[in-house]
Amino acid sequence: ALAEHPFGTIKQKLGWSHFLVRGKTKVAGENALIMLTYNFKRLLNLIGIKLFKKLVKASKNGNIEDIKQEIAEYIAVLVFFKAFFRQKMCLYI
């Protein structure tokens, strides 16, 4: 079930139904680009544009350790609120 979600999302959101090229190497390349765009969109949806800009600046400066902690805290807060609201919704159902 977990592996099917990304493929369904890719087909639905990106309008991807089949490969546009032929050959194992070319298909692997096209698939890699499709997965890259999917993962990039997920990253932006998860951490947001503002935090992503900080991440890019930190990686340019070679100081990525500082931003790692900020991203981890941001994601922890998101996970907490998701679990909190999921629990609240279960009480109403």
N, C-alpha and C positions, 0 to 999 in steps of 0.2 A: 504494500500500500504506500509506503514512503517513497519508493522509487517511481511509482506511477505519477505522483503529483507533479514533479517538474516537467515531465513529458506532456502531460495534459495541459499544463499552464503554457508551455512553449507552443503547443499546437493552437491553443485558443488565442492567446495574446499576440503572438508573433505571426500568426497566420501560416504556420509552417505545416505543410502536409506531406511533402516529399522532398528528396534531395534534388538539387538542380544540376548536379554534375554526375559523371559516371567514373567508375574506377575506385578501387579500395582506398588509395592514397588521397584522391580528391574528396571523396565522401568523408573520410576521416578529418580532413582539413575543414570542410564545410561544417561538420558536426562540432568541431572544436570552436569555431567562430560562434555558432548558435549557443553552445553552452557558456561561452565567455560572456555573451550579451545577457543571457539569463542570470548568470551569477553576478554580473555587474549591476543589473537592475535590482536584484535581491539585496545587494550590499547597500545601494542607495536608499532603498526602501527601509532597510534596517537601521542604518546609522544617520541617514539624512545628508543633505547637501552641505550644510554648515560643517558638520564633523568630518565629512569626506574632504572638504577643502583643507581643513587642518591636517588631515592625514597626508595629503599630497605635499603640503608645505614641509611637514616633518620629515617625509621621506626624501625630499630634495636636500634638506639640511643634514640628513643622516642622523637625526635625533628622533627616531621612531619609538623609543622606549617610553617617552612621556605620554604620547598619544595613545599607546596601547592601554594604559590604565584608564584613561578617560573613556575610551570605547568600551572597555569591559564594564565599567560602572554604568554607562548608558544602557548597555544591553541587559545588565542585571536588573535595572529599574524596569525596563520594558517587560522582562520575563515575570517580575514580581507583579506588575499591574495586570498582565495578561492572566496569570493564575488567580489573582484576587477577583477580577471581574468574571472569570469563568466560574469561580466558586459562588459568587453572588447570583449569577444567572441560573445555576443549578438549584438554588433555593427557590426560585420563582417558578421553575418548571415542575 
